[in-house]
Amino acid sequence: MDDDSLIALPSIHVVGDIVVQAGFVLGPRTIDDFELVFFPEDTNSRYTEAGESFLLSEPCFIFTRPGESHSYNFNKGKDVRHLFIHFEYEPLRGKESGYAAMDAGRIMFPTRQYPLAASIMNKLIWLACTQPPDWQRRLSVLLAAALEELAAPADLLASEEAEQLPIPIQNALAYMEERLSESLTVREVSLRSGWTHEHFTRVFTSVMGMSPKQMLLEKRLRRAEDMMLRGLGTIKQIAYRVGFRDEHHFSRTYKKWRGITATEYIQRCSSPLFRHTMATKDSYVLHPSNRLVVVKNADIK
């Protein structure tokens, strides 16, 4: 990019955070400016552009360019929240090299690859709703930062984030999580994937870097560690809850794979700081839902 593009900022037209009714269809339509849409959850909605269809099965960004016919078919089974911003930005119009990833026809950007961009999008909505001093300029600066993130070359992304896991592998991992308390076998997990046992084991090991058996064990140990960390039962109770046949089997396995005993792990986590730690979901927002803000900052440079 040339020096001028480092100074210019996007001109933002509209910012919104809308929950649309289940089954709503938007389009086909074309727009005159750029649009960046953020889906903070997997919605199983469908985005279609120029005959190509994308199932939004995970949190993601959708980037739409001016003049491109597109449509959204929102999930018929639930209401769908999405954050969006319409804007103009000369470096994108001029197809400058620094934004090659945005100009190469790429449409969907999974959030797992761009967590910073997701945080920025939430901040953008908050700024537009609260409108503190210099909010319009700050919106433009933050949007420019989000676009820089999305335009990052693929080889700069972490390798485990750069490629989406095959759907059968995702299904298998979810199935493991749901049934850790059961006497689950790898063959049962492979049936969930829809592949043969042999093919599933080969692909899983290649993609995940460990065998399905090792992954299942690792998930059991991690679940047990979470319970021990928070004091959710005795070692014997926890052993059964994560699928071990008895306390002794669990203790031997934990010592073998972790190098310390389960009792020693509990002692390490005796601090109240750790005891009250727990996994949480980002289920709150810092601004009211269903907001649409007209920015009118076309003159910002």
Secondary structure as UniProt FT lines:
FT   HELIX           3..7
FT   STRAND          11..20
FT   TURN            22..23
FT   STRAND          25..29
FT   STRAND          34..39
FT   STRAND          45..49
FT   TURN            50..51
FT   STRAND          52..56
FT   STRAND          60..64
FT   TURN            66..67
FT   STRAND          70..73
FT   STRAND          80..88
FT   HELIX           90..93
FT   TURN            94..95
FT   HELIX           97..99
FT   HELIX           100..103
FT   TURN            104..105
FT   STRAND          108..110
FT   HELIX           111..113
FT   HELIX           115..130
FT   TURN            133..134
FT   HELIX           135..150
FT   HELIX           154..156
FT   HELIX           159..162
FT   HELIX           167..178
FT   TURN            179..181
FT   HELIX           186..193
FT   HELIX           197..208
FT   HELIX           212..229
FT   TURN            230..231
FT   HELIX           235..241
FT   TURN            242..243
FT   HELIX           247..258
FT   HELIX           262..268
FT   HELIX           272..275
FT   STRAND          291..294
FT   TURN            298..299
//
